[in-house]
Amino acid sequence: MTNNEIETRLFINGQFQPAADGKVFKLINPFSQETVAEIHEAGENEVNKAVTAAKAAYPAWRDLTPAARGAYLHKMAALIRENMHEFARLEALSTGKPIASYFDGQVAADTFSYYAEAGWTVQGSSSLNTPGHLNLTVKQPYGVVACIIPWNVPLAFFAMKIAPALAAGNAVVLKSSEKAPLTSLLGAKLIEKAGFPPGVVNIISGFGSPAGNALSLHMDVRCLSFTGSSFTGQKIQAAAATSNMKHVHMELGGKSPAIIFDDADLESAAQQTQFSIQILSGQTCMANSRIYVQEPVAEKFLAIFKEKFGTNARLGDPLDENTSHGPQVDGTQYKRVKSYLEIGEKDGKLTLGGDGGDGYFVKPTVFENVPEDSRIMKEEVFGPVVVINTFKTEEEVIEKANCTEFGLYASVFTKNIDRAVRTSKLLEAGTVGVNCTSPTISPDMPFGGYKMSGVGREGYMHSLDNYLETKTILIRTSS
């Protein structure tokens, strides 16, 4: 494969262009460990150019009707659907995601389709409660919105950030992850093909420093949406506060617990929980990386779980339709996961899996009898690694499940509706699944986290408000 077959440049003000200083970085295929392409790297100068272009394009875009803006979004949805196979191929090359389980394209197309019609729902309110006044609220776009997306499901987040921001009337600068720039750059080609006015959408590739930092500090960026690690989220929030107090919403990391009570459907619980931690090779923020099983059914559950977890994963070339489990995204992530394998073996008992011993592969891995204060119980591993511990009482397991600074997703498996309602109320998580677990979500429900798992919520019915200011207008009337 040659660089000529893959777009590697920055997309600013409607044009593809190289970095001004000619700086590039190598994108490595995590399966073959060969160079896929050399990607042009945005620095502070490119960030400034992109924000300037967005600021200039914003007024005309803002003043279009929702239908006029929606026409472009409809075109994007159609173009994404036409290019599903190419998106899957590019993601396999850059992140090791198996093409057989690629779902980002469908999520992205559906998201653009929804927001193509959603602009009409931007509504204010009115009041006659103040004598002699007709008072109104209106919702208006911020102006320039920055979006910083992760590498694990990049095209889905590309759409989930850009589509609502555009439907609300904003102009956008999006920075992709340096680990997964290719699908965003193909998305930029489709933006060009769809005919979006220059500057309305700008796509840059680069690292957290300098590009992400420059966006976070930029005085003309009024709103920033980020999905990624809690550590990076803290940096972004601090930068936003020290610059212009830009509005920030973030979906961050997780350490999601799944609780299996003794009356649960163990077959279903095992099937769902093993899928949650195995999909994308465990590289998802909401993976149920901690499982608590009530003692009377622990042995039976573990046998079912391990049988499914160990045999369902087919490690191999992500471009092979028979592969269901790809490598970790790069050497850095592989080493990180290996360091947690060492912690798990030291603090608990390894009963399945471990290092794949071939490239960046980590086998579906189970640890048991791990102390609650172990780092592998407290920190996000972001790999196909699960700790399964037992519990006696409901009160005990709720305390253990909540003993973390994360709170993105939690799950409860039980046939007792009273217990399901009671535990759902007590679990400190933005989403609680009852007899289901991640990656199960509903697109029309809010998604986000408690504690260090995020700020704000995203979803079909909720994301538009993230990109809108509310203004009160007081109109004094004659008596």
Buried (B, 14 or more C-beta within 10 A) or exposed (E): EEEEEBBBBBBBBBEBEBBEEEBBBEBBBBBBEEEBBBBBBBBBEBBBBBBBBBBBBBEEBBEBEBEEBBBBBBBBBBBBBEBBEEBBBBBBBBBBBBBBBBBBBBBBBBBBBBBBBBBEEBEBEEEEEEEEEEBBEBBBBBBBBBBBBBBBBBBBBBBBBBBBBBBBBBBBBBBBBBBBBBBBBBBBBBBBEBEBBBBBBBBBBBBBEBBBBBBBBBEBBBBBBBBBBBEBBEBBBEBBEEEEEBBBBBBBBBBBBBBBBBBBBBEEBBBBBBBBBBBBBBBBBBBBBBBBBBEEBBEBBBEBBBEBBBEBBEBBBBBBEEBBBBBBBBBEBBEBBBEBBEBBEEBBEBEBBBBBEEBBBBBBBBBBEBEEEBBBBBBBBBBBBBBBBBBEEBEEBBEBBBBBEBBBBBBBBBEBEEBBEBBBEBBBBBBBBBBBBBBBBEBEEBBBBBBBBBBBBBBBBBBBBBBBBEEEEEEEEEE
